[in-house]
Amino acid sequence: MKTRKVRIALFTAVTALVGMIVASAQTPPEPGATPGVVLTNISKNTSKFASVFPQVAVSRSNPNLIAVAWRQYNLPIDTNALKEDRIAECHVAISKDGGQNFTDKNMMSVLRTPGGNGEPLLWGCNAPWVAIASDNTMYFGGALFTAGGVIQVEPKAGRAGVSVSTDSGTTWSKMVPGITLARLMPGMRGLNGGMNQEDTPWDGANGIVDPITGTFYSTAGAYISATDDKGKTFGTVYEGRGTASAAFGTVVASRNFATREGEKCPCLVMSITTDKGRTWTESVIARATAWNPSGTIRYPVSAASPAKAGHYAVAVYQPDHSSVKVYYTTDGAKTWKMATPRPMPANVPINTVSQLGVGYTTDGKILVTWRGFRNPGAFNTFVAMLDGDTFGPTIKVSAELSIYPPLTYAGNYGSGNGGGDFTTWVQGNANAAFVAFPYAPKGEVLDTYLAKVPISILK
C-alpha cells in the first residue's frame, strides 16, 4: 500500500511539472503547418501508449515503395515488468503508392521466439529498423529482449533480430539473429567480455542494405555481420563502428574519439570497410572545438549515397548545440567539405537542437533532419536538403509544437525524453523527402508520424 501511495505521489508531482512545461511551451503560439508538407499518423496510439524510435526506408528502384519501422510501448514504461504486464512491440507500415496510404503489420509473430535449447525466450522489441534492397527485398528487425528486465530469474538477454520479405512486405520469414557468439571473429568476445548466451550483442541493433550489391548487414553496437543470400546464412561477426550505411560495396560509419594520438580531440572519425567489416580505414573529419559530440544517439549518424560511389555525409551539432552542420565528401573521404543549413524560422523559439539524422535522396542529394527544442519537453522537427554545395530552405515539418505527455515521465526508461526518444530518420527519392519522427500535438498522445516533404520546396 505504501508503494502505491509513493507511486501516486510521484505521478502527481510529475504531472504538475509537465503541466508547467506544457504551459510554458505553448507561449507564444507556434506558426502552423508548412504548405506542401503532408503528415501521416503511422501509429494511431491512444493515450496509454507511446511510439518513438521510428525509422524510414525508401526503395531506390521503386519510388512508390516506402516503409516505416516503429515501436509501441505501454505507459508508464516499466522495463522490469513481466511479459503479461508490458507491451513492447515493433511494427512495420508499408506504402505502395508513394506514401499516400500505409498498411501496418505487427511483426511480433515473426520476431518472438519460444526459447529453449540454451536460447532465451525473446518477448519484447525496441529500436526497430527497416531496409529495402534494389530488387525490393525488404529487411526488418530490432533489438529483441527477454521479459522481466533485471528482476527475472534468468539473465537478461537479447538478439539483433532479422526478418526478410521477398514480396514487398506481404509475408515475412521467421526471425534469425544477425549476430551470434558462434560466428565471432577469432579473439573477439561478447558483451562484457563474456561468452554465455546472455552475452550475445543485441542492444543498439540496426540493419542496412547495400542498394548496389544487395548485401545486407546486421549490426549491434560495435558488431557487424553480412549476408549475401537474403538472411539464409550470415558470415563472420567483425568489430563494427556503430550506426552504419552502405553503397557500392562500401560500409561507412562515424564515431567520436575522446582521444587520438597526434590529434586535438574530441575527434569526429569516419570508418570505411570494403570487406564487410574485416578491416577498416579511418578518416578524421573534425577536431576539438569544431563540433559538439554530446547528444541522444550513441554514434554520429552517417550516410552513403546510393547514386554516386565515394559520396558520404555525416551530420553533427555545432559547438553551442543550437544548430547543426553536415560534413560531406565526394572523393571517398580523402577530403571533406562542411555546410550549414539555413537558420530555423525566426518565429519558432529554439533553445537547443537534438535527435539529428542524415540520409540521401535516390539521386544523391543530402537530407538532414533534427529537432529544435524550446525546452527539454517540447520540440519542432525540421529538414533541409544539400544540393551540391548549397542548402535550400530549412523546413518545419511538424504542424505545431510536440510536447512529451505526462505519462512518459512516470516510467523507468528514458526519463524525460518521451520514453526512449533518441533518433529522427530521413531518406528520400527524386520526388520527396520522408522524415519519421515522434509527434505529440498539445502533449496528448505520442505517435510516430511520417512527413512527406516535396523536393521542390527543399530547393
C-alpha positions, 0 to 999 in steps of 0.5 A: 500500500505504501508503494502505491501511495509513493507511486501516486505521489510521484505521478502527481508531482510529475504531472504538475511539472509537465503541466508547467512545461506544457504551459510554458511551451505553448507561449507564444503560439507556434506558426502552423503547418508548412504548405506542401508538407503532408503528415501521416499518423503511422501509429494511431496510439491512444493515450496509454501508449507511446511510439518513438524510435521510428525509422524510414526506408525508401526503395531506390528502384521503386519510388512508390515503395516506402516503409516505416519501422516503429515501436509501441510501448505501454505507459508508464514504461516499466522495463522490469515488468513481466511479459503479461504486464508490458507491451513492447512491440515493433511494427512495420507500415508499408506504402505502395503508392508513394506514401499516400496510404500505409498498411501496418503489420505487427511483426511480433509473430515473426520476431518472438521466439519460444526459447529453449535449447540454451536460447532465451525466450525473446518477448519484447522489441525496441529500436526497430529498423527497416531496409529495402534492397534494389530488387525490393527485398525488404529487411526488418528487425530490432533489438529483441529482449527477454521479459522481466528486465533485471528482476527475472530469474534468468539473465537478461538477454537479447538478439539483433533480430532479422526478418526478410520479405521477398514480396514487398512486405506481404509475408515475412520469414521467421526471425534469425539473429544477425549476430551470434557468439558462434560466428565471432571473429577469432579473439573477439568476445561478447558483451562484457567480455563474456561468452554465455548466451546472455552475452550475445550483442543485441542492444543498439541493433540496426540493419542496412542494405547495400542498394548496389550489391544487395548485401545486407548487414546486421549490426549491434553496437560495435558488431557487424555481420553480412549476408549475401543470400537474403538472411539464409546464412550470415558470415563472420561477426567483425568489430563494427563502428556503430550506426552504419550505411552502405553503397557500392560495396562500401560500409561507412560509419562515424564515431567520436574519439575522446582521444587520438594520438597526434590529434586535438580531440574530441575527434569526429572519425569516419570508418570505411570497410570494403570487406564487410567489416574485416578491416577498416580505414579511418578518416578524421573529419573534425577536431576539438572545438569544431563540433559538439559530440554530446547528444541522444544517439550513441554514434554520429549518424552517417550516410552513403549515397546510393547514386554516386560511389565515394559520396558520404555525409555525416551530420553533427551539432555545432559547438553551442548545440543550437544548430547543426552542420553536415560534413560531406565528401565526394572523393571517398573521404580523402577530403571533406567539405562542411555546410550549414543549413539555413537558420530555423524560422525566426518565429519558432523559439529554439533553445537547443537542437537534438535527435539529428539524422542524415540520409540521401535522396535516390539521386544523391542529394543530402537530407538532414533532419533534427529537432529544435527544442524550446525546452527539454519537453517540447520540440519542432522537427525540421529538414533541409536538403544539400544540393551540391554545395548549397542548402535550400530552405530549412523546413518545419515539418511538424504542424505545431509544437510536440510536447512529451505527455505526462505519462512518459515521465512516470516510467523507468526508461528514458526519463524525460525524453518521451520514453526512449526518444533518441533518433529522427530518420530521413531518406528520400527519392527524386520526388520527396523527402520522408522524415519519421519522427515522434509527434505529440500535438498539445502533449496528448498522445505520442505517435510516430508520424511520417512527413512527406516533404516535396523536393521542390520546396527543399530547393 
